[in-house]
Amino acid sequence: MASELVQSPEIQAYLDRISGLDQEGGDRRMKQILRRVVSDLFTTIDDFDVSAEEFWAALHFMQQGAPEFGLIAPGLGFDHFLDVRMDLADKKAGTTGGTPRTIEGPLYIPGAPIEKGRARLDDGEDTGEVLIMRGTVKDLNGKPVAGAIVDVWHANTKGGYSGFDPSQKPYNNRRRIETGADGSYVFRSVVPSGYSVPPQGSTDRLLQSVGRHGNRPAHIHFFVSAPGYRHLTTQINIDGDPYLHDDFAFATHNDLIPEVVRQEDPEQIRAEQLNGPFSQIDFDFTLQKAADTADTEVMARNRAPAPAGA
């Protein structure tokens, strides 16, 4: 049975992007076959109302035999397709507003150090430009949410993530920040770089076969949670990145591209106790009220374990 969602013009165009049929290069027969396979799997997900939790359980099973399935899945658009389905379910239920969700990715690690109000994410060994990101967690009425947890993680200037890149210390560029009474958070780090899938790995070879690349723009991941509020999984993209609107994982959202301001004012530099210019991002998170306890919890899926002894 044909899925009305999969047959929609938006998803049909999305399938063309996934399979590379919207651009030159690659093997046309491979593009056509890949499009059919992904379309049929999208239809299966929609027809059987496969939950995101069920999808991630199946993916974990496949990863035990082929570890790069964690990259193949976003590269073939499954992560974003699950978000599309959840967004449509929210719209149907009349649940609207708040910061948009977008994909989690495969590189979260639980148990990052928790700090109140302000945190430094990086260990000081990266020579990239300093980034100061700040904002407020608030509800749909604009009221600050005190005691919210902003769980943040991102790559270093070489595109590597601690816990997966052995050259980095545990929890480098990872922290949890608890907001104060005014709902505010601030962190200092370095401006991250984008990254690519492993060169000549299975994901890279698959994408190359249909004329696509495996690059992600620079971005910063977030879980944002608070008692009584819906858990938010999202990320922001660094404006100006060459892959900003050509993300192999299809995670870019126009409402999640904040302005990056380069602060060169001596007073601002002194206020941050720095010796030179830095980049600044201001971004507020808006949370929806939770309908039930399950809404407040992070989605169930297999994730990397916390580092031993960290």
N, C-alpha and C positions, 0 to 999 in steps of 0.2 A: 504494500500500500504506500502510495506517495505521501510524503510528509509535506504539509502545507508550508511549514516554515522553511524546509530545505528547498522547496520549489519557488520560494519568494525571490524577487529580483535581487534583493540585497545579498542573500546567501548564495545565489547562483553567481553573482559577480565575485563574491568572496572565494568561491571554489575555483574560479578562473585565476584569481591571484595565487591561491595556494598551489595550484598545479602549474603555474607559469604560462598558462595559455593566453594571458593578457600581455605578453611581451615576447620579444624575439629571443633566440638562443635555446639551447637544449634540444632534446629529442622529442619530436611531436607525438610519436606513438606513446612514449613514456608519460608525457603530459596527460594524454587522453586516458590512459589506464589509471594513473594516479588520481585523476579527477573522479573517475567512476568509483574507485575504491573508497576515497574519502567521503564522497557523496553518499554512498551506501552505508558507511559507518555513521555518518551524521543522521541519516534516516533511521537507522537502528536505534540510536540514542533517543531520537525524538519519538518514534513510534512506541517504544517500550518505556518511555519516561525514565530513562536511566539517570539516576542521581549523580551529582558530582562525586559523592563519596564512593559509589559503586564504580564509577569510571576510574578513580585513582586507585582503588583496590585492584582492578584488573591491570592497570598500568604497572603497578608494583610487581604483580605476578610476572609480567613480561620482562620487566627490568632485571629480574633474577637471572634470566638467560641472555639478555641483551641490554647492558646498562645504558646505552644511549637512547633508549626509548623515552627517557626524561627530557631529551632535547628534540627527538623526532615528534613527540606529541604537540608541543607548541609550534614547531616548524610546519606541521601539517594542519595547524589551525584549531586543534581540539580544545586547547585551553580557552581561547577566545570564544569558541562556539558554546562552551559551557556557560561562559559569562553572558552571552546573548540570550540563552535560554532562561537563565536566572533573572535577567533584566526584564524579559517579557513576562515571566511569572509575577514579578513585582508589579509591573504595570497593570496586569490583569487583576491583581489583588488590591490595586489602588495605593500601593506602597511606593511613594515617589519622594524625590528630594534627597539631599545629602551628597557627600562626595562620591563620585562614581567609583565603582569597583573596577579592578582589572586584574590580570593574572598574577598569581603568586610566584610562579617559576619554581625550579627545583633546588634552590640554593639556600633555603632558610635553615637555620640551626637554632634550636630552643635554648633558653637559659642564659641569654646575654645579661651582663651586669645591669642592674637597675639603679638609676639615679633620679633625684628629685629636681624637676624644673629645668636643669641645664646639664649637658653631658658633652664630653669630648669622645668622639668615636675612634679616631685614628691613633696609632701608637707613636706618631712623631717621626717615623722612619721614612715616610713617603715625601718626596720633594715637590709634590703637586701644589697647585694654588689652594690656599685656605678657603674653605666654604663655611659660611655661617648661615644656617637655616633656622627660621623661627616662625612661630605662628600660634594659633589658639585652636583648641578643640572645643567645639560648641554644638548645641543641639539645633533642631530645625527652626527654632524661634530666635536663634542668635545668642542664647544664654550659654556662658562658659561652662564646660564640664570639668569640674575639679576631680582629681584622682584618676583621670584617664591614663592609660598606658600607651605611649607611642613607641612601638617596637620597630626599630629601623635597622636596615642592613643594605650595604652597597659594595661595589667592587672598588679596588684601588686604581691607581693611574695606569696599571697594566692590564686592567680588565679581570683581575683575579679576585676570588672571594676567599676570605679566611675559612678554614675548615675543609676547603677543597684545594687550596693552593698551599703546599707545604712550606713555602718560604715565609708565610705570614704567621704571626702569633695568634693564638686562639682569641676569637671574638674581636679581632681587629675590624674596624668599621661596622661594628654591631653594638647596639645598646638598647635598653628599654628606659624610657623617660616618663616619669610620673608627673602629670600636670599639677600645678598648684591651684589655689582657690580661684585664680583668674583664668584657669584653663590653659595657661601658656606653656609652651615648650621652646627650648633653644638647644641647638647642638652645633658644635664645631667639628669639622672634618676636613677632608680634601675633596676637590671636585673629582668625581669618579670618571673613568673612561668606559666606553662601550666595550664589547668583546665579541668574539666570533666563536662558533662551534669549533671543536677540534679539527684542524686542517687534515684533510684526507680521511677523517673518521667516517662512520657510516652515515651520520646526518649530513655532513658536508657533501659526500658523494651523491646522496639522494637528491639534495637540493640542486647541486650542479647539473644533475641529469635532466632537470626540467628548466635549466637556465636561471636558477635563483641563487642568492647568496645566503650565508648564515650569520649575518651581522645583526647585533642589537645596538641601538643608540644608548648613550650614557643615561642611566636612570637610578632612582633610589626607591627601594621597596619599603612598605609600611604595613604593619598590622596596627590598627587603632581600636582599643577596647575600653569599656567602662561598664560598671554594674548598671543594668537596666537598659543598656544600649546595644544595638546590633553591632556585632563584630565586623570591622571593615578591613578588607584586603585590597590594597591599592598600590600604586607607584606613581612617581612623577618622572617626567623626562627632562633632560637638560636641554634647554632651548639652544639652537644653533648647531646641534650635532648633525653631521651629514646624513645619518640614517634615521633622523627624527621621524619622518613619515614613510620609512621603508624598513620597518622592523621585521625581521624574519619571523618573530613570534606574534605579530599583529596586535601588540599590546598598547600602542600609542592611542591616547584619548585627548582630544583637543582641550578638554577642561582640566587636564593634568599636565599642562605645559606652562608652568609659572615663569614669569620674567626672571632672568638672572641679571642682577645689577652688579657691576664692578665698582666697589667702593674705593675711591682714591682720596677722599677727604681726610686730611690728617687727624681731625678730631674723632672721626669714626674709627680710624685705625688705632688711635690711642685708647679709645673706649673698649676696644676688643683686645687690648694689650698685645698688638701685633707690630711688626716692623715694616710692613709694606701693604700694598693694596690686597684686597680680598674680594671674593664673590659672595653675594648675598641673595638668598631666596626667602621671600615671605610667602607662607602658605598656610591657610586655615583648613582644618578638617571639620566637616559637619557630619554628625552621627544621627542616625534614625533611632527612635525608640524601639526596643525589642518587643516582639509580639509574645515571646515565651523564652524560657531559659535557654533552649537550644540556639536561639538567635544570637545569644551573647557569646557563644563559644566558637573557637576557630574550627574551620572545616576539618573533618577527620580525613587524614591521608597519611601515608608513610612519608616520614621526613628523616633527614640525616640526624643522628643522635648528637647530644651534647658532647663536647670533647672530654675525654677521660681526665679527671683531676683538675679541670678548669674551675 
